[in-house]
């Protein structure tokens, strides 16, 4: 593997480790599991996205997983201590 690839892998790993584990969707108050235990849920931090479909428009909340994170984390979700 080349030097560039190694450097890139190291930078990605460092960023992954730098993320605060407490800032995950699992403990965000905008995370809606809809009663599921699968770790999959909906992010309700922003309004639903408008989607153009055949015959009209629909709206959907983004699907996220408990291990996901974002910069707009709102503490206090289902897994919060």
Beta strands, then each sheet from edge to edge (+ up, - down):
strand 1: 31-32
strand 2: 40-43
strand 3: 49-53
strand 4: 56-60
strand 5: 62-65
sheet 1: 1+ 2- 5+
sheet 2: 3+ 4-
end
